[in-house]
Amino acid sequence: MNALSNEVLDSFYAINKAIFRLVKSDADRIGITVVQLKVLHEISICPNIGLGELAEHLRLTNSTVSGVIDRLVQGGFVDRVTSPQDRRAISLQLTDEGRNKLANLIDSESVLVERLNKVLEMPEEEIRHLLTLHQTILNVLINKED
């Protein structure tokens, strides 16, 4: 690898690490894991989501998400709901306690949200360009056509 490719990798690694630290700080503040926080957030924006779809959104395996859901159900944060039309279909919903967990994070002023809001102060054109570049890089890395 040449110096430029190392610089690109280092840049992505540093950003990823910084984001993870902020998410972990938020999760620790409300007493759950990073993955549990991501699951609660995803269910909050996609109520009645199925396990497979949730796993796809989070880019995790079904078995990983299933274990996380088991722990969140045991903790009283998530309910599995059986569809009256198809008893085999299970959807996921936040309980009042799950909604309260997320509300506590918002009330405690998420450092991640605060920092992301600063990023969003950049001109919209620059943000759109950044997102386009990220998608192009992702396509190359996973060998997708443009």
Summary of the structure (lengths in Angstrom):
residues: 146
radius of gyration: 18.1
end to end distance: 24.0
largest distance: 58.5
contacts: 365
relative contact order: 0.10
helix: 68%
strand: 8%
